[in-house]
């Protein structure tokens, strides 16, 4: 290996000296073992793949316009006016940028879908004087937020580049793409490239301290974005926008909150000429931060909830996708009439999607798999069991990841079970888990829930006036989640038996009745409570023999 490095060093030095001689014919040549900025060094420093053999790189230092970097026992020195940006490019999260090779092919909106949402965001970005500097696009898991953000990024980079500052797409479980520590360095690098006048300012910041990427997020934001904007000689004619997708995928709820606080401070106290479009699931801690000042006052909210338009978009997406699958498999689809599949099948899939584009994309991916019969694949989708579990593996991984966050699995299963049988929130408190634990579980699974209409808990109106307990009814946001929870092939350790949940609730009713007979509770209260429990749980059945024997 040492011979290879020595040979490479000699070859590069010879080419560097030759290049330097041509550039400055009157200057004396040096026989130093380091070389000046050359096309080869430029390639090695600008392209991470070009210097993989120097994976032991360390000890970055900057001296004036010279960048020094030690690779093992070889010392290279690159003199460049962009030495700071070269150093910065080595530490950013390339895979988090919207057009990175790691994200290719990145999912984006199907033509003719999500048009209203996209138009609203585009108009906000192009508005010279919007009422807010932050736009929060939020929606349940699998609603298609990332596809919308990808579509927006590509549109502005192609047609309105002056409005685009940069992007960061968080991806859970992907190194450097799920860490807040890489966010502001990556954004600063793109700002330097995309915003006129900022290249020199960001470059100088890195030249001053090449270790900025090791500092706190607050220091990175201040040193690489806020201060460079203050020193920038050219103010943008239109406030450029930064896109941050999947904030909920960033490691740690504390880090997510910290990012939002830093952005709020940058756009208010620091007056940085930037706008932010932030997309995420409405997790409790994220929603809580947006509900607080100053973010509450400077944020426009855009709900990507299930709607008639979302269902129409999914219908179009499925029809176009199935048509493409049919055309790509004409030799296999002999005897099957077009359009395929029938309308009733499309309608059923749209119903089960519940506004989830991830459900529709999962179906199309499975049905259109190479070397498989599309009709047979479609039949598997409709048949519960191990084969169906493989069809929805992408969707199931999403559910499993969200549910795995909560540390106390028994409490989680109890709450999910109560929701599975349509139990009122108060019934879950009375029969399954205590009040505080219920609220903690609901925090963790908030992106899987919807708050339905407010329904009275007690059936007795007189009792309602004494014990008012009206709360919004909590329901699963996705019908496919119920299928996941009741199929052990799909949910594994999170599988739930409706009957066992019903047995436990009914056993609790028996205990309450006994307590009433023994005078431990007010009979009026208990009668109404028990009746409400029985009427509210729509899926309760006669208890099993074991439950009755208890």
MODAWO-V400851 format. One record per residue. N is the residue number from 1. RES is the residue in one letter. OMEGA is omega in radians with two decimals (none if undefined). D_CENTER is the distance of its C-alpha to the mean C-alpha in Angstrom with 1 decimal. Layout:
# MODAWO-V400851
N_RES_OMEGA_D_CENTER + N_RES_OMEGA_D_CENTER
This chain:
# MODAWO-V400851
1_X_-3.14_42.5 + 2_X_3.11_44.5 + 3_X_3.14_46.7 + 4_X_-3.14_43.8 + 5_X_3.13_42.4 + 6_X_3.11_45.9 + 7_X_-3.13_46.4 + 8_X_-3.14_43.2 + 9_X_-3.14_44.0 + 10_X_-3.14_47.5 + 11_X_-3.12_46.3 + 12_X_3.14_43.7 + 13_X_3.13_46.3 + 14_X_3.13_48.8 + 15_X_-3.13_46.5 + 16_X_3.13_45.4 + 17_X_3.11_49.1 + 18_X_3.13_50.0 + 19_X_-3.13_47.2 + 20_X_3.14_48.2 + 21_X_3.12_51.8 + 22_X_-3.10_51.1 + 23_X_-3.13_49.0 + 24_X_-3.03_51.7 + 25_X_-3.09_55.0 + 26_X_-3.09_57.1 + 27_X_3.13_55.0 + 28_X_3.12_56.1 + 29_X_3.14_54.0 + 30_X_3.10_52.7 + 31_X_-3.14_52.9 + 32_X_-3.10_50.0 + 33_X_3.06_47.7 + 34_X_-3.11_44.7 + 35_X_-3.13_43.9 + 36_X_-3.09_42.8 + 37_X_-3.13_39.8 + 38_X_3.06_40.2 + 39_X_-3.14_38.4 + 40_X_-3.14_37.8 + 41_X_3.11_36.5 + 42_X_3.13_34.4 + 43_X_-3.10_32.8 + 44_X_-3.08_32.4 + 45_X_-3.10_30.7 + 46_X_-3.06_28.5 + 47_X_-3.12_27.3 + 48_X_-3.13_25.8 + 49_X_-3.10_27.1 + 50_X_-3.11_30.5 + 51_X_-3.14_31.1 + 52_X_3.13_29.8 + 53_X_3.12_33.3 + 54_X_-3.07_33.1 + 55_X_3.12_30.3 + 56_X_-3.10_32.3 + 57_X_3.12_31.9 + 58_X_3.01_32.3 + 59_X_3.01_34.2 + 60_X_2.97_32.9 + 61_X_3.12_35.5 + 62_X_-3.13_36.2 + 63_X_-3.06_39.7 + 64_X_3.13_40.3 + 65_X_-3.09_38.9 + 66_X_3.11_39.0 + 67_X_3.12_36.0 + 68_X_3.12_37.1 + 69_X_-3.09_35.2 + 70_X_3.08_36.8 + 71_X_-3.12_36.0 + 72_X_-3.13_37.9 + 73_X_3.13_41.5 + 74_X_-3.10_41.1 + 75_X_3.09_40.7 + 76_X_3.09_39.4 + 77_X_-3.11_39.6 + 78_X_3.11_38.1 + 79_X_-3.08_39.5 + 80_X_3.08_37.2 + 81_X_3.10_36.5 + 82_X_-3.08_32.8 + 83_X_3.13_33.1 + 84_X_3.11_30.5 + 85_X_3.08_27.9 + 86_X_3.10_28.8 + 87_X_-3.13_28.2 + 88_X_-3.11_24.8 + 89_X_-3.13_23.8 + 90_X_-3.00_24.4 + 91_X_-3.12_21.9 + 92_X_3.09_18.8 + 93_X_-3.12_15.7 + 94_X_-3.08_16.8 + 95_X_-3.12_14.0 + 96_X_3.13_11.4 + 97_X_-2.92_13.6 + 98_X_-3.09_13.1 + 99_X_-3.13_16.4 + 100_X_3.12_16.6 + 101_X_-3.12_18.4 + 102_X_-3.11_15.9 + 103_X_-3.07_13.5 + 104_X_-0.16_16.5 + 105_X_-3.12_16.8 + 106_X_3.13_13.4 + 107_X_3.08_12.9 + 108_X_-3.04_14.1 + 109_X_3.05_15.8 + 110_X_3.14_19.0 + 111_X_3.12_22.0 + 112_X_3.11_23.3 + 113_X_3.12_20.1 + 114_X_-3.03_18.0 + 115_X_-3.12_20.9 + 116_X_3.14_21.3 + 117_X_-3.13_17.7 + 118_X_3.13_17.8 + 119_X_3.13_21.3 + 120_X_-3.14_20.5 + 121_X_3.14_17.9 + 122_X_-3.13_20.4 + 123_X_3.10_23.3 + 124_X_-3.13_21.6 + 125_X_-3.10_21.0 + 126_X_-3.13_24.5 + 127_X_-3.12_26.2 + 128_X_-3.13_28.5 + 129_X_-3.14_28.5 + 130_X_-3.14_25.5 + 131_X_-3.11_25.9 + 132_X_3.11_22.8 + 133_X_-3.14_21.0 + 134_X_3.03_17.5 + 135_X_3.14_15.7 + 136_X_3.05_12.9 + 137_X_-3.09_11.3 + 138_X_-3.13_10.2 + 139_X_-3.09_10.4 + 140_X_3.14_10.5 + 141_X_3.08_8.6 + 142_X_-3.07_9.3 + 143_X_3.11_10.6 + 144_X_-3.11_9.9 + 145_X_-3.10_7.9 + 146_X_3.11_7.0 + 147_X_3.10_10.6 + 148_X_-3.13_11.9 + 149_X_3.10_10.6 + 150_X_3.12_12.1 + 151_X_3.12_15.2 + 152_X_-3.12_15.6 + 153_X_-3.12_15.5 + 154_X_-3.12_18.0 + 155_X_-3.06_20.2 + 156_X_3.11_20.8 + 157_X_-3.13_21.2 + 158_X_-2.98_23.9 + 159_X_-3.11_25.6 + 160_X_-3.01_25.1 + 161_X_-3.13_24.3 + 162_X_3.12_25.9 + 163_X_-2.99_23.1 + 164_X_3.13_20.4 + 165_X_-3.12_19.9 + 166_X_-3.11_16.8 + 167_X_3.02_13.1 + 168_X_3.14_10.5 + 169_X_3.09_7.4 + 170_X_3.09_5.8 + 171_X_-3.10_6.1 + 172_X_3.09_7.3 + 173_X_-3.13_11.1 + 174_X_-3.07_11.7 + 175_X_3.12_14.4 + 176_X_3.09_14.0 + 177_X_3.11_10.4 + 178_X_-3.06_9.3 + 179_X_3.10_12.2 + 180_X_-3.10_12.9 + 181_X_-3.13_16.4 + 182_X_-2.98_15.5 + 183_X_-2.95_13.9 + 184_X_3.02_17.2 + 185_X_-3.13_19.2 + 186_X_3.11_17.1 + 187_X_-3.13_17.1 + 188_X_3.12_20.8 + 189_X_3.14_21.7 + 190_X_3.09_20.3 + 191_X_3.12_22.0 + 192_X_-3.11_25.2 + 193_X_-2.95_25.0 + 194_X_-3.06_24.1 + 195_X_-3.12_25.8 + 196_X_3.10_29.7 + 197_X_-3.06_31.5 + 198_X_-3.11_28.6 + 199_X_-3.11_29.2 + 200_X_-3.09_32.3 + 201_X_3.13_31.0 + 202_X_3.12_27.9 + 203_X_-3.14_30.2 + 204_X_3.11_32.7 + 205_X_3.12_30.3 + 206_X_3.09_29.5 + 207_X_3.12_33.2 + 208_X_3.14_34.0 + 209_X_-3.07_31.7 + 210_X_3.13_30.1 + 211_X_-3.10_28.5 + 212_X_-3.12_26.2 + 213_X_3.12_23.1 + 214_X_-3.10_24.4 + 215_X_-3.14_24.6 + 216_X_3.11_22.5 + 217_X_3.14_19.6 + 218_X_3.12_22.1 + 219_X_3.12_24.7 + 220_X_-3.14_22.5 + 221_X_-3.10_21.5 + 222_X_-3.02_25.1 + 223_X_-3.04_26.8 + 224_X_-3.11_24.7 + 225_X_-3.06_23.7 + 226_X_-3.11_25.7 + 227_X_3.07_29.1 + 228_X_3.09_28.9 + 229_X_3.12_28.4 + 230_X_-3.12_31.5 + 231_X_-3.08_33.5 + 232_X_-3.11_32.4 + 233_X_-3.10_35.6 + 234_X_3.10_33.9 + 235_X_-3.14_31.9 + 236_X_3.13_29.6 + 237_X_3.10_31.2 + 238_X_-3.09_27.9 + 239_X_-3.14_25.1 + 240_X_-3.03_22.4 + 241_X_3.04_18.7 + 242_X_3.11_15.7 + 243_X_3.08_12.2 + 244_X_-3.09_9.2 + 245_X_3.02_5.8 + 246_X_3.14_2.5 + 247_X_3.13_5.6 + 248_X_3.11_5.4 + 249_X_3.11_4.6 + 250_X_-3.11_7.7 + 251_X_3.00_10.9 + 252_X_3.11_13.0 + 253_X_3.10_13.0 + 254_X_3.12_15.9 + 255_X_3.10_14.2 + 256_X_3.12_11.5 + 257_X_-3.13_14.7 + 258_X_3.12_16.6 + 259_X_3.14_14.4 + 260_X_3.12_14.8 + 261_X_3.13_18.5 + 262_X_3.11_19.1 + 263_X_3.12_17.7 + 264_X_-3.14_19.9 + 265_X_-3.12_22.8 + 266_X_-3.09_22.6 + 267_X_3.13_22.7 + 268_X_-3.07_25.5 + 269_X_-3.10_27.7 + 270_X_3.11_27.3 + 271_X_3.10_27.2 + 272_X_-3.12_25.2 + 273_X_3.12_25.4 + 274_X_2.96_21.7 + 275_X_-3.11_19.4 + 276_X_2.93_15.6 + 277_X_-3.08_13.2 + 278_X_3.13_10.1 + 279_X_3.14_7.4 + 280_X_2.92_5.7 + 281_X_-3.12_7.1 + 282_X_3.12_10.7 + 283_X_-3.05_11.0 + 284_X_-3.05_14.6 + 285_X_3.08_14.5 + 286_X_3.11_12.2 + 287_X_3.14_14.5 + 288_X_-3.12_17.4 + 289_X_3.10_16.9 + 290_X_3.12_16.7 + 291_X_-3.12_19.8 + 292_X_3.02_21.7 + 293_X_0.05_23.7 + 294_X_-3.09_23.4 + 295_X_-3.11_19.9 + 296_X_-3.07_21.3 + 297_X_-3.02_24.0 + 298_X_-3.04_22.2 + 299_X_2.94_19.1 + 300_X_-3.08_19.1 + 301_X_3.14_16.9 + 302_X_-3.07_15.8 + 303_X_-3.13_15.2 + 304_X_-3.08_13.8 + 305_X_3.10_15.6 + 306_X_-3.11_17.8 + 307_X_3.09_20.9 + 308_X_-3.13_23.8 + 309_X_3.10_22.4 + 310_X_3.12_19.2 + 311_X_3.10_21.6 + 312_X_3.11_23.8 + 313_X_3.12_21.1 + 314_X_3.09_20.1 + 315_X_3.12_23.9 + 316_X_3.14_24.3 + 317_X_3.14_21.5 + 318_X_-3.12_23.2 + 319_X_3.14_26.7 + 320_X_-3.14_26.0 + 321_X_3.11_24.2 + 322_X_3.11_27.1 + 323_X_3.12_29.7 + 324_X_3.10_28.3 + 325_X_3.13_28.4 + 326_X_-3.11_32.0 + 327_X_-3.13_33.1 + 328_X_-3.08_31.9 + 329_X_-3.09_33.8 + 330_X_-3.13_37.0 + 331_X_-3.14_39.1 + 332_X_-3.03_37.4 + 333_X_3.11_37.2 + 334_X_3.13_41.0 + 335_X_3.11_42.3 + 336_X_-3.05_39.1 + 337_X_3.03_39.3 + 338_X_0.08_36.9 + 339_X_-3.11_34.9 + 340_X_-0.11_33.1 + 341_X_-3.13_31.9 + 342_X_-3.10_33.9 + 343_X_-3.10_32.6 + 344_X_3.08_32.5 + 345_X_3.08_30.1 + 346_X_-3.12_27.7 + 347_X_-3.13_28.1 + 348_X_3.12_27.4 + 349_X_3.09_24.2 + 350_X_3.13_23.1 + 351_X_-3.12_24.1 + 352_X_3.13_22.2 + 353_X_3.12_19.0 + 354_X_3.14_19.0 + 355_X_-3.13_16.9 + 356_X_3.06_14.3 + 357_X_3.14_14.1 + 358_X_3.09_12.7 + 359_X_-3.12_16.0 + 360_X_-3.13_18.0 + 361_X_3.09_16.6 + 362_X_3.11_17.2 + 363_X_-3.10_20.7 + 364_X_3.13_21.5 + 365_X_-3.12_20.4 + 366_X_-3.11_22.6 + 367_X_-3.09_25.5 + 368_X_-3.12_25.6 + 369_X_-3.10_25.6 + 370_X_3.10_28.3 + 371_X_3.07_31.6 + 372_X_3.12_31.1 + 373_X_-3.10_32.8 + 374_X_-3.12_30.5 + 375_X_3.11_32.6 + 376_X_3.11_32.6 + 377_X_3.12_28.8 + 378_X_3.10_28.6 + 379_X_3.13_31.1 + 380_X_-3.14_29.1 + 381_X_-3.05_26.1 + 382_X_-3.06_28.6 + 383_X_3.13_30.1 + 384_X_3.12_28.7 + 385_X_-3.08_29.2 + 386_X_-3.13_28.2 + 387_X_3.10_27.9 + 388_X_3.12_25.5 + 389_X_3.11_23.4 + 390_X_-3.14_23.1 + 391_X_-3.06_22.2 + 392_X_-3.06_19.1 + 393_X_3.14_18.0 + 394_X_3.13_14.5 + 395_X_-3.12_14.0 + 396_X_3.09_15.8 + 397_X_3.11_13.7 + 398_X_3.12_10.7 + 399_X_-3.11_13.3 + 400_X_3.14_14.9 + 401_X_-3.14_12.0 + 402_X_-3.10_11.5 + 403_X_-3.09_15.3 + 404_X_-3.13_16.0 + 405_X_-3.04_14.8 + 406_X_-3.01_17.9 + 407_X_-3.07_21.0 + 408_X_-2.98_23.7 + 409_X_-3.11_23.4 + 410_X_3.11_26.7 + 411_X_3.13_25.7 + 412_X_-3.13_22.4 + 413_X_-3.14_24.4 + 414_X_-3.14_27.0 + 415_X_3.10_24.6 + 416_X_3.11_22.9 + 417_X_3.10_26.4 + 418_X_3.11_27.6 + 419_X_-3.12_25.0 + 420_X_3.12_25.7 + 421_X_3.07_29.3 + 422_X_3.12_28.5 + 423_X_3.06_30.0 + 424_X_-3.12_30.1 + 425_X_-3.13_28.2 + 426_X_3.09_31.7 + 427_X_3.10_32.8 + 428_X_3.10_30.0 + 429_X_-3.07_31.2 + 430_X_-2.93_34.8 + 431_X_-2.94_34.6 + 432_X_3.12_31.5 + 433_X_3.13_30.0 + 434_X_-2.92_31.1 + 435_X_-3.06_29.6 + 436_X_3.13_27.8 + 437_X_3.09_26.2 + 438_X_-3.12_25.1 + 439_X_3.11_23.3 + 440_X_3.09_21.5 + 441_X_-3.13_20.3 + 442_X_3.04_19.3 + 443_X_-3.03_17.1 + 444_X_-3.06_15.2 + 445_X_-3.07_14.8 + 446_X_-3.12_14.5 + 447_X_3.11_11.5 + 448_X_-3.03_13.9 + 449_X_2.98_16.9 + 450_X_3.06_18.7 + 451_X_-3.10_21.7 + 452_X_-3.11_24.6 + 453_X_3.09_28.0 + 454_X_3.14_29.9 + 455_X_3.11_32.4 + 456_X_3.14_35.4 + 457_X_-3.07_35.5 + 458_X_3.10_39.3 + 459_X_-3.12_41.4 + 460_X_-3.10_44.4 + 461_X_3.11_44.3 + 462_X_3.11_46.8 + 463_X_3.11_44.7 + 464_X_-3.13_41.7 + 465_X_-3.14_43.7 + 466_X_-3.13_44.4 + 467_X_-3.11_41.0 + 468_X_-3.11_38.4 + 469_X_3.09_35.1 + 470_X_3.09_33.2 + 471_X_3.08_29.5 + 472_X_3.12_26.8 + 473_X_-3.13_26.5 + 474_X_3.12_23.2 + 475_X_3.07_22.2 + 476_X_-3.14_19.5 + 477_X_-3.09_17.2 + 478_X_3.08_17.4 + 479_X_-3.13_20.8 + 480_X_3.11_19.5 + 481_X_3.09_18.5 + 482_X_3.12_22.3 + 483_X_3.11_23.2 + 484_X_-3.05_20.9 + 485_X_-3.08_22.4 + 486_X_3.14_26.0 + 487_X_-3.09_25.9 + 488_X_3.11_26.5 + 489_X_-3.09_25.8 + 490_X_-3.01_22.2 + 491_X_3.10_21.4 + 492_X_-3.07_23.9 + 493_X_3.13_24.2 + 494_X_-3.10_22.4 + 495_X_-3.08_25.0 + 496_X_3.05_26.9 + 497_X_3.09_30.4 + 498_X_-3.07_31.0 + 499_X_3.13_34.7 + 500_X_3.09_34.3 + 501_X_3.12_32.3 + 502_X_3.12_35.1 + 503_X_-3.09_37.7 + 504_X_3.13_36.3 + 505_X_-3.13_36.1 + 506_X_3.06_39.7 + 507_X_3.11_41.0 + 508_X_3.07_39.8 + 509_X_3.12_41.7 + 510_X_3.12_44.8 + 511_X_3.14_44.5 + 512_X_3.13_44.3 + 513_X_3.12_47.3 + 514_X_3.11_49.3 + 515_X_3.11_48.5 + 516_X_3.14_49.8 + 517_X_-3.13_52.9 + 518_X_3.08_53.6 + 519_X_-3.13_53.2 + 520_X_3.14_50.1 + 521_X_3.10_48.2 + 522_X_-3.07_49.3 + 523_X_-3.14_50.0 + 524_X_3.12_49.0 + 525_X_-3.08_45.5 + 526_X_3.13_45.2 + 527_X_-3.12_46.5 + 528_X_3.14_43.9 + 529_X_-3.10_41.1 + 530_X_3.12_42.0 + 531_X_3.14_42.5 + 532_X_3.12_39.1 + 533_X_-3.09_37.4 + 534_X_-3.10_39.3 + 535_X_-3.05_38.6 + 536_X_-3.11_34.9 + 537_X_-3.00_33.9 + 538_X_-3.04_34.2 + 539_X_-3.14_34.0 + 540_X_3.11_36.5 + 541_X_3.08_39.3 + 542_X_-3.09_42.5 + 543_X_3.08_41.7 + 544_X_-3.10_42.4 + 545_X_-3.13_45.6 + 546_X_-3.11_44.1 + 547_X_-3.12_42.5 + 548_X_-3.08_45.9 + 549_X_-3.07_47.7 + 550_X_none_45.8
